[in-house]
Amino acid sequence: MNPGRIRNLLLYIIVPALVMYLFEAYTHNPFVRMKAGIQVLNILLFILINTFFFFLSGSLKISLRIMCVFFMIAGLMEYYLVEFRGVTLLPWDLGSLGTAAEVAGGYDYMPGGRALLCIIGFILLFIICGFADLKLRDLCEKGVSFGIRALGVLLSAGAMMLYTAFVQTEAARDIFGFYTKLFTPTAISERDGTLTAFLMELQYVNVDRPEGYSAEAAKEKLDSFSPIACGEKKASIIVIMNEAFSDPSVLGDFETNEDYMPYVHSLQRGEYENAVTGELNVSIVGGNTPNSEFEFLTGDSLLFLPEGSIPYQQYVDEGIYAMPAYLRDQGYATVGMHPYLPAGWERNRVYPQLGFEKILFRDDFAKDSSKVRDYISDMACSEQIIREYEENLKKGGKPFFAFCVTMQNHSPYEKDYENLPVDIEIKGREGLKNVRATERYLTLVKRSDEAFEYLTDHFRDTDDPVVIVMYGDHQPSDSVVRPIWKLLGKDSRNLSEEDVEKRYIVPYVIWANFDIEGGNGCDMSANFLGNRVLETAGAGLDSYRVFLKGLYSRYPILSAIRTMDQEGRRLDDREIKENGDISDYRTLQYYELFDR
């Protein structure tokens, strides 16, 4: 074999391997995070991709350079996703690019040192690819016909499809030891390879029917639960799902110069007796806000949906009997509110499907609404809620249901703003990287706490019964809590399973201006919170929620992250699969979501 052919052969194999390592290196060290066998498997995938481009272009130089450019850009996108949101790209995120673009402003897009080294590596590799001079026509004495090139493209594409099918099998997981604990997609990407993990997740695009499922049997099961009628006096319900509202002390104790949520902490201490507080276990962290909306409003759990799903975009195609539709049938006026763009997460399409009669987005809020940074403030949301309540009174005074998703606390937190002086300072902050962003986040949390206190103070002495609820949709991304982990002596890339689970805990408060049974430590998952709110307001429960009421008494936490029984014991995957109550839940949820 002549030297030219040896050089081309080496480039054919080595360059795709280096592309794979550089692509992974944007976010982690692949030699540390990926097992040797998994590294080899991922290299094979990149060689197959190069083969596809080689047959498509007819030139090794072109195919290798296409790979360099594509994965340099794709890796940079992955880097920004992990840096800003703490999550990696999943198949369902491709449908969310419009929403991502809407909130892309304000981030610092200057790549860090790791990313810059990867970009330099890709540029050098691009130059080295110039030494490849193999052309497809050189392999055949009589030249290569269009048919042969097309056949090569089809065969290489077929090989990639076979690769995808293989990595989705249990055999592949057993042979290569794939990481399959779905706490965060980032962990899977780092251990199994970013592209391989993406292909593995494709198997979860569609929701499988529960084993032995039939719509008729599900309906019969549902009908066996008798609805609970409304009370004599139905209270109005105001729900605030607060963007990124969380208490980082759940990760471990740290000190600040002043309390960053004094009002909520006072309610947790029992200083106002008509309040229920606790930890809410959500299924997301750092982003994908509508998933916490979905769980609260429907009573459904992401436990039974594919990892990374966005139900609003994937599954809500026709009206489902969510809380707004149920309350509308009970005589409530229903209002959905979000002080940002209507197309975000397709809320302008989804909210009517859920049963909201009136919908308000950014341009529908009062023109003089105050802003914090570039977003309408939580205080302005409280004021708008009061206006909507009073307008409803003038129209006849139906019981009032408002569901408001705030925007004030949305990332990023790195920039200074004249309208947001940073009040909170972390003690022992010296030497902590990015600590100012953490303190700015905590300052925003304090503003949310103040707006919630303002709202409850307004309704404290009103004649009509009112229930006000606030909970966080998720904790902020890893970049915000890393300084706290550092203070606690923890490495953000080597957290225990317990530490990871703590990232999915946010506070919730149910407050009422009338006598209710209060208490702290009433921990639950987001899919059960809606039930507690309806019962507190005397709004009754439909058959599905009566089932959920019984299930909650046995398994108060049923999220995509963990399942715990009333004794605080965690159920493993096998126990979840074999549990009759949870199997019934899966069946009834499938019926409610797809067949009702």
Secondary structure, 3 states (H helix, E strand, C coil): CCHHHHHHHHHHHHHHHHHHHHHHHCCCCHHHHCCHHHHHHHHHHHHHHHHHHHHHHCEHHHHHHHHHHHHHHHHHHHHHHHHHHCCCCCHHHHHHHHHHHHCCCCCCCCCCHHHHHHHHHHHHHHHHHHHCCCEHHHHCCCCCCHHHHHHHHHHHHHHHHHHHHHHCCHHHHHHHCCCCCCCCHHHHHHHHCHHHHHHHHHHHCCCCCCCCCCHHHHHHHHHCCCCECCCCCCCEEEEEEECCCCCHHHHCCCCECCCCCHHHHHHHCCCCCCEEEEEEECCCCCCCCHHHHHHHHHCCCHHHCCCCCCHHHHCCCCCCCCHHHHHHHCCCEEEEECCCCCCHHHHHHHHHHHCCCEEECHHHCCCCCCEECCEECHHHHHHHHHHHHHHHHHCCCCCEEEEEECCCCCCCCCCCCCCCCCCCCECCCCCCCCHHHHHHHHHHHHHHHHHHHHHHHHHCCCCCCEEEEEEECCCCCHHHHHHHHHHCCCCCCCCCHHHHHHCCEEEEEEEECCCCCCECCCCEEHHHHHHHHHHHHCCCECHHHHHHHHHHHHCCEECCCCEECCCCCECCHHHHHHCHHHHHHHHHHHHHHHHC
